[in-house]
Amino acid sequence: MLANYAQIVRRSVLTTAALGAVMIVISLAIGGSKGLIGAVLGIALVAVFFGISVFAVGRAARKSPQAMMITAMTTYILKILLLLFFVTRFAGTTAFNSRMFGLTALVCILAWSASQVFWSMRLKTPYVEPSGR
């Protein structure tokens, strides 16, 4: 399972990075240097958040499926709380374009999620144990 998941993660990283690069160009064209900073910060946020999840859930998967699920739910809740903190903390900032930040983060999150689903469905992994009869 972990070997298959590593392949899914690698492909998802490539897909998300490609769309992140497109968002950098779009943000630079629309928002100038502040748009560029917003896009880079959006990509960094998504990379850190999903990196935390991959690392934590991967470590928990070695123990048991139950530990993996608890870890996934815990990291999800912590990331939502952390995102809420960042959004409220930087709500009125002029250091970067917050719209480009949000749009880039949203595009990268959707790209990551869609890529995870797409590549998971393409794997030829049996999900039923044959009885051996």
C-alpha positions in Angstrom: 0.0 0.0 0.0 2.7 2.5 0.9 4.6 1.9 -2.3 1.4 2.6 -4.3 0.7 5.7 -2.3 4.3 7.0 -2.9 3.6 6.7 -6.6 0.3 8.6 -6.2 2.0 11.3 -4.2 4.8 11.8 -6.7 2.3 12.2 -9.6 0.1 14.5 -7.5 3.1 16.7 -6.7 4.0 17.0 -10.3 0.4 17.9 -11.3 0.1 20.4 -8.5 3.5 22.0 -9.3 2.6 22.4 -13.0 -0.7 24.2 -12.1 1.2 26.2 -9.5 3.6 27.4 -12.1 0.7 28.4 -14.3 -0.9 30.3 -11.4 2.4 32.1 -10.8 2.4 33.4 -14.3 -1.3 34.4 -14.1 -0.8 36.1 -10.8 2.2 38.0 -12.0 0.3 39.2 -15.1 -2.8 40.2 -13.1 -1.4 41.4 -9.8 2.2 42.3 -10.6 4.9 41.7 -7.9 2.3 41.5 -5.1 0.3 39.0 -7.1 3.5 37.0 -7.6 4.2 37.1 -3.8 0.6 36.0 -3.1 0.8 33.1 -5.5 4.2 31.9 -4.1 2.8 32.1 -0.6 -0.3 30.2 -1.7 1.8 27.4 -3.2 4.0 27.3 -0.1 1.0 27.0 2.2 -0.5 24.1 0.2 2.9 22.4 -0.1 3.5 22.6 3.6 0.0 21.5 4.6 0.0 18.5 2.2 3.6 17.7 3.1 2.6 17.5 6.8 -0.3 15.2 5.9 1.7 12.9 3.7 4.5 12.6 6.4 2.2 12.1 9.3 -0.3 9.7 7.7 2.6 7.7 6.1 4.2 7.2 9.5 0.9 6.2 11.1 0.1 3.8 8.3 3.0 1.7 9.4 1.2 1.1 12.7 -2.4 0.4 11.8 -5.3 1.6 9.7 -6.9 3.0 12.8 -3.9 5.0 13.7 -3.7 6.2 10.1 -7.4 7.4 10.2 -6.9 9.2 13.5 -3.8 10.9 12.3 -5.5 12.0 9.1 -8.4 13.5 11.0 -6.2 15.2 13.5 -3.9 16.7 10.9 -7.0 17.9 9.0 -8.5 19.7 12.0 -5.1 21.2 12.9 -4.6 22.5 9.4 -8.1 24.0 9.3 -7.4 25.8 12.6 -4.0 27.0 11.3 -5.5 28.2 8.1 -8.2 30.1 10.1 -5.4 31.8 12.1 -3.5 32.8 9.0 -6.6 34.1 7.2 -7.6 36.3 10.2 -4.0 37.4 10.8 -3.4 38.6 7.3 -6.9 39.7 6.3 -6.0 43.3 5.8 -2.4 43.0 4.6 -1.0 45.0 1.7 2.3 43.0 1.6 0.8 40.7 -1.1 -2.3 40.3 -3.2 -4.6 38.2 -1.0 -6.9 37.4 -3.8 -4.1 35.8 -5.8 -3.0 34.0 -2.7 -6.4 32.6 -2.1 -7.0 31.7 -5.8 -3.6 30.0 -6.1 -4.1 28.1 -2.9 -7.6 27.0 -4.1 -6.3 25.9 -7.5 -3.5 23.9 -6.0 -5.7 22.3 -3.4 -8.2 21.2 -6.1 -5.3 20.0 -8.4 -3.8 18.0 -5.5 -7.2 16.4 -4.6 -8.3 15.7 -8.1 -4.9 14.2 -8.9 -5.0 12.0 -5.8 -8.4 10.6 -6.9 -7.4 10.2 -10.6 -4.2 8.3 -9.9 -5.8 6.2 -7.1 -8.5 5.1 -9.5 -5.9 4.2 -12.2 -3.9 1.8 -10.0 -4.6 -1.8 -10.6 -4.7 -2.7 -6.9 -6.9 -5.5 -5.7 -9.2 -4.4 -2.9 -10.6 -7.8 -2.2 -8.6 -10.7 -0.8 -9.1 -13.8 -2.9 -10.3 -16.8 -0.8 -7.9 -19.2 -2.4 -10.5 -21.7 -3.4 
